[in-house]
Amino acid sequence: MRFVIVGSGRVGMRTARVLGEEGHDVVIVENNREKAERARQEGFEVIEGDGSDENVLTDADLESADAIGGLTGDLNVNFAACMVGKHHGCRTVMRIDEDYREDIYHKFADDVDEVIYPERLGAAGAKTALLGGDFDVIADLTEQLQLTTMRIPDDSPLIGTHIASVELPTDARIYAHGRSRDRLTIPLPGTEIEAGDRVALIAAQDALPAVRERLRGAA
């Protein structure tokens, strides 16, 4: 898949690296010359310019992009980038600071596909660690949806099961898989689960207990 990331700060670059590691094509739009050069040094295609400018985004070839992420620290830039991306048929993901008022949130959120709150990441990880959780919380994608990874334990009832045969709650799904310390990739339906494998899931917050029980074989 092909993605356009607007902003190469910490959030934008981490997102770009993860997508790149999973084999996706990533184009970064950045108006800061030093940041743009650092992204190029990491091997990314970079378009220099204002991420809210349609002409700049057109240079990123939005027509061939599957999704655009407005991930700068500027809400207005993020929203403008998403609106341009939406016009070109892209899925739109917009970063927003958690301290925005609810009315401002709804004003923007209703027009994009997803809103993310990077500020929640640290809290989500700390919560999981404090609870002794089995999940590595990557991010809270929305207030209800969470992106997590999990190691398959040696006694999991799913060992030997094909990925396509794993039954999870309707509001949860496995989207990536990797052997032990191998990188996560999109699995083939016939991939068999082995002890020590890692799986990445998208799940509703209230579905996580059932997902945990299914993958581990215990509540």
N, C-alpha and C positions, 0 to 999 in steps of 0.2 A: 504494500500500500504506500501511498505518497502523502506526506503531511507538510503543511506550512506552519512554522512556529514563529510567531511575532514576539520578539524579545529574547535576548540571549543572556539574561541575568541568571540567578541560581535556579529559578523554577524552569525557565525556558531551556537552559542547557541540560539540566538533569533529565527533562522530558525528552529532549532531542537525543541524548546519549542512550536512554533506554530503548527508544524506537529504533535507533541505529543498530544497537546490539541485537535486536530482534529481526534485523534484516530489512527494515523498511527504509524507503527513501525520504530524506528530510531536507527541507529548505528552510533556512533561518532568515528572517527579516530583522535587521538591526540598524538603528540610526547612529549608534555610537561607534566611531571608527575603530577604537581600540578593542572593544568587545567583538566587533565584526571580525577583526583580524585574528583574535584568539579563537573564534569559532572556526575560521578557515584553517588555522593551524591544527585543529582537531579533525580536519578532513571534511567539514560540512560545506555544502554549497550555501553561499551567503549573498543576499541581496541587501545592499546598503540603502537606507532611506527610511522615511517616516512610515511606520506600519499602519497608519490611518489613511494614507494616501492611496487611492485606487490605482493610480498609475504605477506606483512602486509595487503594489501587490500583484498587478497584472504581470510585471516582470518575473514574478515568482511562479507564473503559469498556473493560476488557480483552476483553470479549466481541467487540468489533469490531476488535481489534488483531491484526495478523499475527504480531508478534513483540515480545518485551520484552527489553531489555538492562539487566542489573544492572551499572552502570558506576561505582559509587561507589568510594571507597578502602577501604570496609568489606566484607570478604568475607562476613560474616554477613548484612548487609543485602542484598547482591547475591544470595546464595543464597536467602534468604527470598523476595525479589521474583520470582526465577525459578520457585520452587516454586508461588507463587500464580499466576503466568502460565501455568505448565504445567497447572494445574488448570482454567484457562479456555481451554485449547487453543492457547496461543501457542507459537511457537518461542522457545526460551530461550537467551540468550547471557550468559555471566557473566564479569566481569572478575576476575582473580586476580593477586596479586603473584607474581613469579617466584621469590621466595625461600621460598615455602611448601614444606614437606617433601613428598616424593613421596606419602607415605601420606595426607596431608591433601588433596593435589590429587585423588587418585583417589576419596577419600571424597565430594568434591563433584562432580567431573567426570562421574562415571557417571550422575548424575541430570539433567544439562542437555544441551542439544544441542551447544553449542560453548563452549569456554573460550578467552578471549583474554588476551594478555600485553602490555599497552601498553608495558611497559618494554623490550620487544624492538625497538620501532620505531626508536629512534635507532641501535641497533647494526645493524639490517637496512639502514637507509639508508646508514650509513657503509660497511658492507661493499660495497654496490653501487657507491658512489662510488669506493672504493679499487680495485675490480676494473674500473673503467671501464665498468660495465654499461650496457645499453640500457634497463633497466627502472627505473621509479620505484617503489620498494617502499613501498607504503602501510602495510602491516601484515603481520605473521605472525599469521594467524588461529588456527592450531594449530601443533603441532610439525611437521606435514607439509604444511599448506595455507597458501598465500601469496596475498595480494591485491596485484596489480601493475597499473601502467599503462604503455603504450608508444606512442611515436609511429611511424607507418608511414613508412618512408623512401621517398625518391623512386624507388628502384629495386626496391621490393618486388614480388614476383611476384603479390601479391594485389590490386594496384591494378586496379580494374574488376570485382572479384569481389563477389558479394553476401555479406553477413554470414552468411546462413544456409548458404552453400556452403563456408565456410571449414572445412577439416578440421584438427582439432587432436587431440592425444592424448586418450584417453577420460577422463583425470583433469584436463582443462583445458577451460575454456570462456570465451567472450567474453560479458560480461554488460552492458557499456555501451560507448557509442561517441560521439564528438564530432568535429566539423570543426575543425581547427586549434585556435584558442583558444576555441571555443564550449564550453559546459558539456557534460558527459557525460550522456547519456540512454539509456534502454533502446531499442535500435535495432529498426526494422521488419525483417523477414526480407529484404525486397528492397533494403535500403540498400546502395549500392555503396561500396566502400572507395576513398578517394582519397589521394594523397600528402599527408602532413602530418596526416592524421587521427590521433586518439588513440583507443586502445581500452583498456578495463579488463578484466582477466582474473582468474579464480580458477583457480589451478593448484597441483598437488602440487609440492613442492620439486624432486623428481627429474624432473619433466616440463618444467621451464623451459628446458633446452637445446634440446629438440625444438620447443617453442613458439617460441623465439627463431629457430631455423632456418626454421620455417614462415613466420613473419611477415616476416623480413628477407631470406630467401632465401640465407642464409649462416650457417654455424656461428659 
